[in-house]
Amino acid sequence: MPIRYGFRRPGDGDDFEDLDPDELLALLSDDLLENGDLESALERLVRDGFSTSEGERVEGLAELLERARSRRRELEGRFDPSDELARYAERLDEIERLEDESLDQLEADALASDDERRAEVTGQYVDAQRLARSLAGDSVSERIASLQAYEFTSSEAREAFESMLEELRADVLGTYFEQSKSFLEHPDPAALAELRAMMDALSTMIEQDRRGEPLDPSFESFMERFGHYFPGATSLEDVIAAMAERAAAAEAMFNALSADEQAELRGLMQAMLGDMDLELSMHRLVSNLRQATPDIDWQRAARFRGSGGSFSEATAVAEELGQLRGLEDFLGRANAVHALPEVDLEAVRRNLGPDAAAHVARLQRALRSLRDQGFVDRTSDGLTLSAKGVRQIGQHALRDLFAELRRAPVLGAHRDAAVARGGDRIETATAWEPGQPLNLHLSRTLRNALARNGPGTPVRLHPEDFEVEEYEAARRSATVFAIDLSLSMAMRGNLVPAKKMVLALTQLIRTRFPRDFVAVVGFAETAQELRIEDVPSLTIDYAYGTNLQHALALSRHLMRAERGERQIVVVTDGEPTAHLMDDGEPYFAWPPVRETLERTMAEVLRCTKAGIVINTFALDIERSQFPFVEQIGRVNRGRTFYTSVDELGRYVLDDFVRSRNAG
């Protein structure tokens, strides 16, 4: 990646809204729940981009990478410095043609005068002029050096040559000093002397800095005298970076040529710099810049497929191509989440435009805000979801489920957990919805009306001002969610909806019924208690078995000290196929053997005797295929719901809210 050196006023192109980290978390939650890896989910989101809730598209790194590649292909087809060498050769041919015509005319005029002495002297002069030019080499630089020492006969040829030299000097200076091009379009001796002084002073500071010595001149005094060459630079590193990248681009332009063309162009450049007494200062500065910037690829070669263009223009393209290659390397990295904070916004802005920089900046700030607001943690294993992030994802899932209930109510009971009469009043309130009892929270309702209307009387109330008091049920409940983690749950796409349901319901219990007990058990070959914080990253391994017996036993154990209503919510997609043997080892068999069913039913009876209700949600199965889940309901008096995976969340939510608020 090129060294950063973007001299820009703060705020330019930054008029965009920050992304809400909560919205970003919601966008990646489905991917996270499906694959269980926060870093991979963020990677895909950052790489693919997304649309905000307001329909605004935020481009991902893959789109920006394609922009960079497209821009590079466009630039590669724009110039070719070898054509410029040919153009200067053609101009020299034309200058020499004009000179030859002048000599021919001079010789013809002498012969026509009938003056033998004049004809003899003129002939000797013409022969000498032609001999002097014939001794020049074939390269452009050699021909130019020869003509610089040549006394032109043709005023037209002399003027054309001087014009070409002025253009060439400006082109050479522009090749190395793009930042200063406007000061060097018509370099006079004073301007060249100042340029040489700047290069010498900069070389001295680089050498002093490398030796650890105080800068003399100081950077402040250097900028006071030469700051017009580096507008916006605030440190010696800025100046070095700007000069080094330009010089490296000039090298890349040279390296794009054949060996013969390189030699010719280097000779031409040296001739022009020597003509302006800048060669030694330039050589010293470039040598220092190479040592000061080891991370720049000084050996790279630009790729040109176009035609024409000056050397300075080709160098500018080579400089941009180098930056684009650096951008492509960063944008194309496999670990986009880690690469994103390091992407050079100034390089993006210069090469891809302010809108592309805005997209990258928004992504950078959004990822940073996820950490700053505590939604994610960085550990030795990478990025992980924090407890706060898990709660937030649960809140998203809960909100989605309530939205589904309002659109498609399923059980005809309470559709919202906002009001539970008969319990203790708590100091919270929520917006009133049509159909709810109008138990107004008076102070909040009046505050909403005043905020809408402003101070003064009478206070006019609108339905949207109403807030109703919330009550917490006086009784405590205990709930264990027992989630089937057998391989079939993943193969049938049932795991993600089950995880969403668990996160939503645990979030509901923790926020609306904080005195309730809630736990999660996952079961496959065996059962184990799961931390709520681990549910989003939960994945299914390849252990076979559906050990419902162990799941019920563990759930019963977790609620052993709880009083009041207790229930186990079982989510499964099949019959029990595993149980624990007397020695505690799991036993698996498909189809289920009698012992597995008997041991599972024995645990159902223990739960029933303990007063624990088992509510079973059977996913995508036919009653005739798996009758055992109905037998659980008949023995335990719990409820059995046959539902599709799409309806699981709202079925469980509706049933939980109805049973929790009843009485």
C-alpha positions as CSV (number, residue, x, y, z in Angstrom):
1,M,0.0,0.0,0.0
2,P,1.5,3.4,-0.9
3,I,2.6,5.7,2.0
4,R,-0.2,8.1,2.9
5,Y,0.1,11.6,1.7
6,G,-3.3,13.1,1.0
7,F,-3.2,16.8,1.7
8,R,-6.9,17.6,2.1
9,R,-8.9,20.0,4.3
10,P,-10.8,18.2,7.1
11,G,-14.4,17.6,6.2
12,D,-14.1,17.5,2.4
13,G,-16.5,14.8,1.1
14,D,-17.5,13.7,4.6
15,D,-21.1,14.9,4.5
16,F,-22.6,11.4,5.1
17,E,-24.5,9.9,7.9
18,D,-22.8,7.4,10.2
19,L,-24.3,3.9,10.1
20,D,-26.2,2.9,13.2
21,P,-24.2,0.0,14.8
22,D,-27.5,-1.5,16.0
23,E,-28.7,-1.6,12.4
24,L,-25.4,-3.1,11.3
25,L,-25.8,-5.8,14.0
26,A,-29.3,-6.5,12.7
27,L,-28.0,-6.8,9.1
28,L,-25.4,-9.5,10.0
29,S,-27.5,-11.3,12.6
30,D,-29.1,-13.8,10.2
31,D,-25.6,-14.7,8.7
32,L,-24.2,-15.0,12.3
33,L,-27.0,-17.2,13.5
34,E,-26.7,-19.5,10.4
35,N,-22.9,-19.9,10.4
36,G,-22.1,-19.2,14.0
37,D,-19.0,-17.1,13.2
38,L,-19.1,-13.3,13.9
39,E,-15.9,-12.6,12.0
40,S,-17.1,-14.5,8.9
41,A,-20.5,-12.7,9.0
42,L,-18.8,-9.3,9.3
43,E,-16.4,-10.4,6.5
44,R,-19.3,-11.1,4.1
45,L,-21.2,-8.0,5.1
46,V,-18.2,-5.7,4.6
47,R,-17.2,-7.4,1.3
48,D,-20.7,-7.7,-0.2
49,G,-22.1,-4.3,1.0
50,F,-25.7,-3.8,2.1
51,S,-28.7,-1.5,1.9
52,T,-29.7,0.5,5.0
53,S,-33.3,0.6,6.4
54,E,-33.8,3.7,4.3
55,G,-32.9,2.0,1.1
56,E,-29.4,3.6,0.8
57,R,-26.8,1.4,-0.8
58,V,-23.4,1.1,1.0
59,E,-20.9,-0.5,-1.4
60,G,-18.9,-3.4,-0.1
61,L,-15.2,-3.9,-0.7
62,A,-15.9,-6.3,-3.6
63,E,-17.6,-3.5,-5.5
64,L,-14.9,-1.0,-4.6
65,L,-12.3,-3.6,-5.8
66,E,-14.0,-3.8,-9.1
67,R,-14.0,0.0,-9.3
68,A,-10.2,0.0,-8.7
69,R,-9.6,-2.7,-11.4
70,S,-11.8,-0.9,-13.9
71,R,-10.0,2.4,-13.2
72,R,-6.6,0.6,-13.6
73,R,-7.6,-0.8,-16.9
74,E,-8.7,2.6,-18.1
75,L,-5.4,4.2,-17.1
76,E,-3.3,1.5,-18.6
77,G,-4.9,2.3,-22.0
78,R,-4.3,6.0,-21.8
79,F,-0.5,6.7,-22.4
80,D,2.7,5.2,-23.6
81,P,6.0,7.0,-22.9
82,S,7.7,5.2,-25.7
83,D,5.5,7.2,-28.1
84,E,6.8,10.3,-26.5
85,L,10.4,9.4,-27.3
86,A,9.4,8.8,-30.9
87,R,7.6,12.1,-31.0
88,Y,10.8,13.9,-29.8
89,A,12.8,12.1,-32.4
90,E,10.3,13.2,-35.1
91,R,10.6,16.8,-33.9
92,L,14.3,16.6,-34.1
93,D,14.0,15.2,-37.6
94,E,11.8,18.2,-38.5
95,I,14.3,20.6,-36.9
96,E,17.1,19.1,-38.9
97,R,15.1,19.2,-42.1
98,L,14.5,22.9,-41.6
99,E,18.2,23.3,-41.0
100,D,19.1,21.3,-44.1
101,E,16.7,23.4,-46.2
102,S,18.4,26.5,-44.9
103,L,21.8,25.2,-45.7
104,D,20.7,24.1,-49.2
105,Q,19.2,27.5,-49.8
106,L,22.4,29.2,-48.6
107,E,24.5,27.1,-50.9
108,A,22.2,27.7,-53.8
109,D,22.2,31.4,-53.3
110,A,26.0,31.4,-53.2
111,L,26.3,29.5,-56.5
112,A,23.7,31.7,-58.1
113,S,25.8,34.8,-57.2
114,D,28.6,33.9,-59.7
115,D,31.0,34.8,-56.9
116,E,33.5,31.9,-56.8
117,R,35.0,33.0,-53.4
118,R,31.5,33.2,-51.8
119,A,30.6,29.9,-53.3
120,E,33.8,28.3,-52.0
121,V,33.4,29.8,-48.4
122,T,29.8,28.9,-48.3
123,G,30.4,25.4,-49.4
124,Q,33.1,24.9,-46.7
125,Y,30.7,26.3,-44.1
126,V,27.8,24.1,-45.2
127,D,30.1,21.0,-45.2
128,A,31.4,21.9,-41.7
129,Q,27.8,22.3,-40.4
130,R,26.7,19.0,-41.9
131,L,29.8,17.2,-40.6
132,A,29.2,18.6,-37.1
133,R,25.6,17.2,-37.1
134,S,26.7,13.9,-38.6
135,L,29.0,13.3,-35.6
136,A,26.1,13.2,-33.2
137,G,24.8,9.9,-32.0
138,D,21.5,8.3,-32.9
139,S,19.7,8.6,-29.6
140,V,17.4,11.5,-28.8
141,S,19.6,12.6,-25.9
142,E,22.8,12.6,-28.0
143,R,21.1,14.5,-30.8
144,I,19.8,17.1,-28.4
145,A,23.3,17.5,-26.8
146,S,24.8,17.9,-30.3
147,L,22.2,20.6,-31.3
148,Q,22.7,22.5,-28.0
149,A,26.3,23.1,-29.1
150,Y,25.4,23.7,-32.8
151,E,25.1,27.1,-34.4
152,F,21.9,27.1,-36.4
153,T,21.8,28.6,-39.8
154,S,17.9,28.6,-39.8
155,S,16.3,30.9,-37.4
156,E,13.1,28.8,-37.8
157,A,15.0,25.6,-36.9
158,R,16.7,27.4,-33.9
159,E,13.3,28.7,-32.6
160,A,11.7,25.2,-33.0
161,F,14.6,23.6,-31.1
162,E,14.5,26.2,-28.3
163,S,10.7,25.7,-28.0
164,M,11.3,21.9,-27.8
165,L,13.9,22.3,-25.1
166,E,11.7,24.5,-23.0
167,E,8.9,21.9,-23.3
168,L,11.2,19.1,-22.5
169,R,12.6,20.8,-19.5
170,A,9.1,21.4,-18.1
171,D,8.2,17.8,-18.9
172,V,11.3,16.5,-17.0
173,L,10.6,18.7,-14.0
174,G,6.9,17.7,-14.1
175,T,8.0,14.1,-14.1
176,Y,9.6,14.4,-10.7
177,F,7.7,17.3,-9.2
178,E,4.0,17.0,-10.0
179,Q,3.1,18.8,-6.7
180,S,5.2,21.8,-8.0
181,K,4.2,21.7,-11.7
182,S,2.5,25.0,-11.6
183,F,5.7,26.7,-10.3
184,L,7.9,25.2,-13.0
185,E,6.0,25.6,-16.3
186,H,8.5,28.3,-17.4
187,P,11.5,27.7,-15.2
188,D,13.9,30.6,-15.0
189,P,17.4,30.5,-13.3
190,A,16.0,31.9,-10.0
191,A,13.2,29.3,-9.9
192,L,15.7,26.5,-10.7
193,A,18.0,27.7,-8.0
194,E,15.2,27.6,-5.5
195,L,14.2,24.1,-6.6
196,R,17.8,23.0,-6.2
197,A,18.0,24.6,-2.7
198,M,14.7,22.8,-1.7
199,M,16.1,19.4,-2.8
200,D,19.4,19.9,-1.0
201,A,17.6,21.1,2.2
202,L,15.2,18.1,2.1
203,S,18.1,15.7,1.6
204,T,19.9,17.2,4.5
205,M,16.9,16.8,6.8
206,I,16.4,13.2,5.7
207,E,20.0,12.4,6.4
208,Q,19.9,14.1,9.8
209,D,16.7,12.3,10.7
210,R,18.2,8.9,9.7
211,R,21.2,9.7,12.0
212,G,18.9,10.8,14.8
213,E,20.2,14.4,14.8
214,P,18.2,17.6,15.2
215,L,16.8,18.9,11.9
216,D,18.7,21.9,10.6
217,P,16.9,23.5,8.9
218,S,14.0,22.7,11.1
219,F,10.8,21.4,9.4
220,E,9.0,24.7,10.3
221,S,11.7,26.8,8.6
222,F,11.8,24.5,5.6
223,M,8.1,24.8,5.1
224,E,8.2,28.6,5.6
225,R,10.6,28.8,2.6
226,F,9.5,25.8,0.5
227,G,5.9,25.1,1.7
228,H,4.4,26.2,-1.6
229,Y,5.9,23.0,-3.1
230,F,4.0,20.8,-0.6
231,P,0.6,22.4,0.1
232,G,-1.1,20.8,3.1
233,A,1.9,18.8,4.4
234,T,2.2,18.9,8.2
235,S,5.3,16.8,8.8
236,L,8.5,15.7,7.3
237,E,6.9,12.3,6.7
238,D,4.2,13.9,4.5
239,V,6.9,15.6,2.4
240,I,9.0,12.5,2.1
241,A,5.9,10.4,1.2
242,A,4.8,12.8,-1.6
243,M,8.3,13.1,-3.1
244,A,9.0,9.3,-2.8
245,E,5.8,8.1,-4.4
246,R,6.3,10.5,-7.3
247,A,9.9,9.4,-7.8
248,A,9.0,5.8,-7.6
249,A,6.3,6.4,-10.2
250,A,8.9,7.9,-12.4
251,E,10.9,4.7,-12.0
252,A,7.8,2.6,-12.8
253,M,7.4,4.7,-16.0
254,F,11.0,4.0,-16.9
255,N,10.6,0.3,-16.1
256,A,7.7,0.0,-18.5
257,L,10.0,0.6,-21.4
258,S,12.4,-1.7,-23.2
259,A,16.0,-1.8,-22.2
260,D,17.0,0.4,-25.1
261,E,14.2,2.8,-24.5
262,Q,15.0,3.0,-20.8
263,A,18.6,3.9,-21.5
264,E,17.6,6.5,-24.0
265,L,15.0,8.1,-21.7
266,R,17.4,8.1,-18.7
267,G,20.1,9.7,-20.8
268,L,17.6,12.3,-21.9
269,M,16.5,13.0,-18.3
270,Q,20.1,13.3,-17.1
271,A,20.9,15.6,-20.0
272,M,18.0,17.9,-19.1
273,L,18.7,17.9,-15.4
274,G,22.4,18.5,-16.0
275,D,21.5,21.3,-18.4
276,M,19.6,22.9,-15.5
277,D,22.3,22.1,-12.9
278,L,19.9,19.8,-11.0
279,E,21.3,16.4,-11.7
280,L,23.5,16.0,-8.6
281,S,20.8,17.4,-6.3
282,M,18.2,15.1,-7.8
283,H,20.4,12.0,-7.6
284,R,21.2,12.7,-3.9
285,L,17.5,13.3,-3.1
286,V,16.2,10.1,-4.9
287,S,18.9,8.1,-3.1
288,N,17.7,9.4,0.3
289,L,14.1,8.9,-0.6
290,R,14.8,5.2,-1.4
291,Q,16.4,4.7,2.0
292,A,13.6,6.6,3.8
293,T,10.8,4.6,2.2
294,P,11.7,0.9,2.2
295,D,8.0,-0.1,2.0
296,I,7.6,1.5,-1.5
297,D,8.2,-0.9,-4.4
298,W,10.9,1.0,-6.3
299,Q,11.2,-1.9,-8.8
300,R,7.6,-1.9,-10.0
301,A,6.9,-1.4,-13.7
302,A,3.8,0.5,-14.9
303,R,1.8,-1.2,-17.7
304,F,0.9,1.0,-20.7
305,R,-1.2,0.0,-23.6
306,G,-2.2,3.4,-24.9
307,S,-0.4,5.9,-27.1
308,G,1.1,9.4,-26.8
309,G,1.3,11.5,-23.7
310,S,4.1,13.4,-22.0
311,F,6.6,11.8,-19.6
312,S,5.1,13.7,-16.7
313,E,1.6,12.6,-17.7
314,A,2.8,9.0,-18.0
315,T,4.5,9.3,-14.5
316,A,1.3,10.7,-13.0
317,V,-0.5,7.6,-14.4
318,A,2.2,5.3,-13.1
319,E,1.8,6.9,-9.7
320,E,-2.0,6.4,-9.7
321,L,-1.5,2.8,-11.0
322,G,0.8,2.1,-8.0
323,Q,-1.8,3.4,-5.6
324,L,-4.5,1.4,-7.4
325,R,-2.5,-1.8,-7.1
326,G,-2.1,-1.1,-3.4
327,L,-5.8,-0.5,-3.1
328,E,-6.5,-3.7,-4.9
329,D,-4.2,-5.6,-2.6
330,F,-6.0,-4.3,0.4
331,L,-9.5,-4.6,-0.9
332,G,-8.9,-8.1,-2.2
333,R,-7.6,-9.4,1.1
334,A,-9.3,-12.5,2.5
335,N,-9.6,-10.9,6.0
336,A,-11.5,-7.8,5.0
337,V,-12.6,-7.0,8.5
338,H,-8.9,-6.6,9.6
339,A,-7.8,-4.9,6.4
340,L,-10.6,-2.3,6.4
341,P,-9.3,-0.1,9.2
342,E,-6.0,0.2,7.3
343,V,-7.4,1.2,3.9
344,D,-6.0,4.6,3.0
345,L,-9.0,6.9,2.6
346,E,-7.0,9.5,0.9
347,A,-5.8,7.0,-1.7
348,V,-9.4,5.8,-2.2
349,R,-10.6,9.4,-2.6
350,R,-7.8,10.4,-5.1
351,N,-8.2,7.3,-7.2
352,L,-11.9,6.2,-6.9
353,G,-13.6,9.5,-6.0
354,P,-15.2,11.0,-2.8
355,D,-18.2,8.7,-2.9
356,A,-16.0,5.6,-2.8
357,A,-14.1,7.1,0.1
358,A,-17.4,7.8,1.8
359,H,-18.4,4.2,1.6
360,V,-15.1,3.0,3.1
361,A,-15.2,5.6,5.8
362,R,-18.8,4.6,6.8
363,L,-17.8,0.9,6.9
364,Q,-14.7,1.8,9.0
365,R,-16.7,3.9,11.5
366,A,-19.5,1.4,11.7
367,L,-17.1,-1.4,12.6
368,R,-15.4,0.9,15.1
369,S,-18.8,1.8,16.7
370,L,-19.6,-1.9,17.1
371,R,-16.6,-2.1,19.4
372,D,-17.0,1.3,21.0
373,Q,-20.6,0.6,22.0
374,G,-19.7,-2.8,23.4
375,F,-21.5,-5.0,20.9
376,V,-18.4,-6.9,20.0
377,D,-15.1,-7.8,21.8
378,R,-11.7,-8.5,20.3
379,T,-10.0,-11.5,21.9
380,S,-7.0,-13.6,21.0
381,D,-9.4,-15.7,18.9
382,G,-10.6,-12.7,16.9
383,L,-13.9,-10.8,17.1
384,T,-16.7,-12.2,19.2
385,L,-20.1,-11.1,20.2
386,S,-20.3,-9.5,23.6
387,A,-23.1,-10.2,26.1
388,K,-24.6,-6.8,25.1
389,G,-24.5,-7.8,21.5
390,V,-26.2,-11.1,22.2
391,R,-29.0,-9.2,24.0
392,Q,-29.3,-6.8,21.1
393,I,-29.7,-9.7,18.6
394,G,-32.3,-11.2,20.9
395,Q,-34.1,-7.9,20.9
396,H,-34.1,-7.8,17.1
397,A,-35.4,-11.4,17.0
398,L,-38.1,-10.5,19.5
399,R,-39.2,-7.4,17.6
400,D,-39.4,-9.5,14.4
401,L,-41.5,-12.1,16.1
402,F,-44.0,-9.5,17.5
403,A,-44.2,-8.0,14.1
404,E,-45.1,-11.5,12.7
405,L,-47.7,-11.9,15.4
406,R,-49.4,-8.7,14.5
407,R,-49.5,-9.7,10.8
408,A,-50.5,-13.3,11.3
409,P,-51.8,-14.1,14.9
410,V,-51.8,-17.9,15.5
411,L,-53.3,-18.8,18.8
412,G,-55.9,-16.1,19.3
413,A,-54.8,-15.2,22.8
414,H,-52.6,-12.3,24.1
415,R,-50.8,-10.8,21.1
416,D,-48.5,-8.6,23.2
417,A,-46.6,-8.9,26.5
418,A,-47.1,-5.3,27.3
419,V,-49.9,-5.6,29.9
420,A,-50.2,-8.3,32.6
421,R,-52.8,-7.3,35.1
422,G,-53.0,-8.6,38.6
423,G,-49.3,-8.2,39.5
424,D,-47.0,-5.6,40.9
425,R,-46.9,-2.2,39.1
426,I,-43.4,-1.5,37.8
427,E,-42.1,2.0,36.9
428,T,-42.2,1.5,33.2
429,A,-44.6,2.3,30.4
430,T,-45.1,1.5,26.8
431,A,-46.9,3.0,23.8
432,W,-50.6,2.1,23.8
433,E,-52.0,0.1,21.0
434,P,-55.7,-0.3,20.0
435,G,-57.3,-3.2,21.8
436,Q,-55.3,-2.8,25.0
437,P,-56.8,-1.7,28.3
438,L,-56.4,2.0,28.7
439,N,-54.4,2.1,32.0
440,L,-52.8,5.4,31.3
441,H,-49.4,6.3,32.6
442,L,-50.5,9.9,33.1
443,S,-47.2,11.7,33.5
444,R,-45.7,10.2,30.4
445,T,-48.8,10.7,28.3
446,L,-48.9,14.4,29.2
447,R,-45.2,14.7,28.6
448,N,-45.7,13.3,25.1
449,A,-48.6,15.7,24.4
450,L,-46.5,18.7,25.5
451,A,-43.5,17.6,23.5
452,R,-45.8,17.5,20.4
453,N,-47.8,20.7,21.0
454,G,-45.5,22.8,23.1
455,P,-46.3,24.4,26.4
456,G,-49.7,26.0,27.1
457,T,-53.3,25.0,27.9
458,P,-55.5,23.2,27.1
459,V,-53.3,20.1,26.6
460,R,-54.8,18.3,23.6
461,L,-54.2,14.5,23.6
462,H,-53.9,12.4,20.6
463,P,-53.9,8.5,20.6
464,E,-50.2,8.5,19.7
465,D,-49.5,10.3,23.0
466,F,-51.0,7.5,25.1
467,E,-48.6,5.4,27.2
468,V,-50.0,2.6,29.4
469,E,-48.6,1.3,32.7
470,E,-46.8,-2.0,32.7
471,Y,-47.3,-4.6,35.4
472,E,-45.1,-7.5,36.4
473,A,-46.8,-10.7,37.3
474,A,-46.5,-11.4,41.0
475,R,-45.7,-15.1,40.4
476,R,-42.3,-16.4,39.2
477,S,-41.9,-18.9,36.5
478,A,-39.0,-21.1,35.3
479,T,-38.4,-22.0,31.7
480,V,-35.8,-24.2,30.1
481,F,-35.6,-24.2,26.3
482,A,-34.4,-27.7,25.2
483,I,-33.2,-27.4,21.6
484,D,-32.5,-30.4,19.4
485,L,-29.0,-30.1,18.0
486,S,-29.0,-33.3,16.0
487,L,-27.6,-33.3,12.5
488,S,-31.0,-33.3,10.9
489,M,-31.8,-29.9,12.4
490,A,-29.0,-28.4,10.4
491,M,-29.7,-30.4,7.2
492,R,-33.3,-29.3,7.2
493,G,-32.5,-25.6,8.0
494,N,-34.2,-25.7,11.4
495,L,-31.3,-24.5,13.6
496,V,-31.4,-20.8,12.7
497,P,-35.1,-20.3,13.5
498,A,-34.6,-22.3,16.7
499,K,-31.7,-20.0,17.7
500,K,-33.8,-16.9,16.9
501,M,-36.6,-18.2,19.0
502,V,-34.4,-18.9,22.0
503,L,-32.7,-15.5,21.8
504,A,-36.0,-13.7,21.4
505,L,-37.7,-15.5,24.3
506,T,-34.8,-15.2,26.7
507,Q,-34.6,-11.5,25.9
508,L,-38.3,-11.2,26.6
509,I,-38.0,-13.0,29.9
510,R,-35.0,-11.1,31.0
511,T,-36.5,-7.7,30.2
512,R,-40.2,-8.1,31.0
513,F,-40.1,-10.8,33.6
514,P,-36.7,-10.3,35.2
515,R,-37.5,-12.4,38.3
516,D,-38.1,-15.5,36.1
517,F,-35.6,-18.3,35.7
518,V,-34.5,-19.1,32.2
519,A,-31.9,-21.6,30.9
520,V,-31.1,-23.3,27.6
521,V,-30.2,-26.9,27.0
522,G,-28.9,-28.3,23.7
523,F,-29.1,-32.0,23.0
524,A,-27.9,-34.4,20.4
525,E,-26.0,-37.5,21.4
526,T,-25.9,-36.0,24.9
527,A,-27.3,-32.9,26.5
528,Q,-25.5,-29.9,27.9
529,E,-26.4,-26.5,29.3
530,L,-25.7,-23.6,27.0
531,R,-24.9,-20.0,28.0
532,I,-27.2,-17.5,26.3
533,E,-24.1,-15.7,25.1
534,D,-23.1,-18.8,23.2
535,V,-26.4,-19.3,21.3
536,P,-25.6,-17.0,18.3
537,S,-22.4,-18.9,17.5
538,L,-23.9,-22.3,18.2
539,T,-23.3,-24.8,15.4
540,I,-24.1,-28.5,15.0
541,D,-21.3,-31.1,15.1
542,Y,-21.6,-34.4,13.4
543,A,-22.5,-36.5,16.5
544,Y,-25.5,-38.6,15.8
545,G,-28.5,-38.9,18.1
546,T,-31.5,-37.1,19.6
547,N,-31.1,-37.7,23.4
548,L,-34.3,-36.3,24.7
549,Q,-34.0,-38.3,27.9
550,H,-30.8,-36.6,28.9
551,A,-32.2,-33.2,27.9
552,L,-35.3,-33.6,30.1
553,A,-33.2,-34.9,33.0
554,L,-30.8,-31.9,32.7
555,S,-33.6,-29.4,32.4
556,R,-35.3,-30.9,35.5
557,H,-32.0,-30.7,37.4
558,L,-31.6,-27.0,36.4
559,M,-35.0,-26.2,37.8
560,R,-34.7,-28.2,41.0
561,A,-34.5,-25.2,43.3
562,E,-37.1,-23.1,41.4
563,R,-40.6,-22.6,42.8
564,G,-43.9,-21.7,41.0
565,E,-44.7,-22.6,37.4
566,R,-42.0,-24.6,35.6
567,Q,-41.9,-25.6,32.0
568,I,-39.6,-27.2,29.5
569,V,-40.0,-26.0,25.9
570,V,-38.8,-28.8,23.6
571,V,-37.9,-27.9,20.0
572,T,-37.2,-31.0,17.9
573,D,-37.6,-32.4,14.5
574,G,-37.8,-36.1,15.2
575,E,-38.2,-39.0,17.6
576,P,-35.7,-39.8,20.4
577,T,-32.9,-42.0,19.0
578,A,-30.4,-41.9,21.9
579,H,-30.4,-42.4,25.7
580,L,-27.9,-42.6,28.6
581,M,-27.1,-46.1,29.7
582,D,-26.5,-47.1,33.4
583,D,-22.8,-46.3,33.2
584,G,-23.6,-42.8,31.8
585,E,-22.4,-43.5,28.3
586,P,-24.8,-42.5,25.4
587,Y,-26.4,-45.2,23.2
588,F,-27.6,-44.4,19.7
589,A,-29.9,-46.4,17.4
590,W,-31.9,-45.7,14.3
591,P,-34.8,-46.5,14.1
592,P,-35.4,-45.9,17.9
593,V,-35.2,-49.0,20.0
594,R,-37.6,-49.8,22.8
595,E,-35.2,-49.0,25.6
596,T,-34.6,-45.5,24.3
597,L,-38.3,-44.8,24.2
598,E,-38.9,-46.3,27.7
599,R,-36.0,-44.4,29.3
600,T,-37.2,-41.2,27.7
601,M,-40.8,-41.8,28.9
602,A,-39.5,-42.5,32.4
603,E,-37.9,-39.1,32.4
604,V,-41.2,-37.6,31.2
605,L,-42.9,-39.2,34.2
606,R,-40.3,-37.7,36.6
607,C,-40.9,-34.3,35.1
608,T,-44.7,-34.7,35.4
609,K,-44.3,-35.9,39.0
610,A,-42.2,-32.8,39.8
611,G,-44.9,-30.6,38.3
612,I,-42.9,-29.5,35.3
613,V,-44.9,-29.0,32.1
614,I,-43.4,-30.1,28.8
615,N,-44.5,-28.2,25.8
616,T,-43.2,-29.7,22.6
617,F,-42.8,-28.0,19.3
618,A,-42.4,-30.6,16.5
619,L,-40.8,-29.2,13.4
620,D,-41.9,-30.3,9.9
621,I,-43.0,-33.8,11.0
622,E,-46.2,-35.8,10.5
623,R,-48.1,-37.1,13.5
624,S,-48.4,-40.5,12.0
625,Q,-44.6,-40.7,11.6
626,F,-43.5,-39.7,15.1
627,P,-46.3,-40.5,17.6
628,F,-44.0,-40.4,20.6
629,V,-44.2,-36.6,20.9
630,E,-48.0,-36.9,21.3
631,Q,-47.5,-39.5,24.0
632,I,-45.4,-37.0,25.9
633,G,-48.4,-34.6,25.8
634,R,-50.9,-37.2,26.9
635,V,-48.7,-38.3,29.9
636,N,-47.4,-34.9,30.9
637,R,-50.6,-32.8,30.1
638,G,-48.4,-30.4,28.2
639,R,-49.1,-29.1,24.7
640,T,-47.8,-30.4,21.4
641,F,-47.6,-28.1,18.4
642,Y,-46.9,-29.3,14.9
643,T,-45.5,-26.4,13.0
644,S,-43.2,-25.4,10.2
645,V,-39.9,-23.9,10.8
646,D,-41.1,-20.5,9.5
647,E,-43.9,-20.4,12.2
648,L,-41.8,-21.7,15.1
649,G,-40.9,-18.4,16.6
650,R,-44.3,-16.9,16.7
651,Y,-45.9,-20.1,17.9
652,V,-43.6,-20.4,20.8
653,L,-43.8,-16.6,21.6
654,D,-47.6,-16.6,21.4
655,D,-47.9,-19.6,23.6
656,F,-45.4,-18.4,26.1
657,V,-47.0,-14.9,26.4
658,R,-50.5,-16.4,26.7
659,S,-49.5,-18.9,29.5
660,R,-47.3,-16.3,31.2
661,N,-49.9,-13.7,31.4
662,A,-52.9,-15.9,32.1
663,G,-54.1,-15.5,35.7
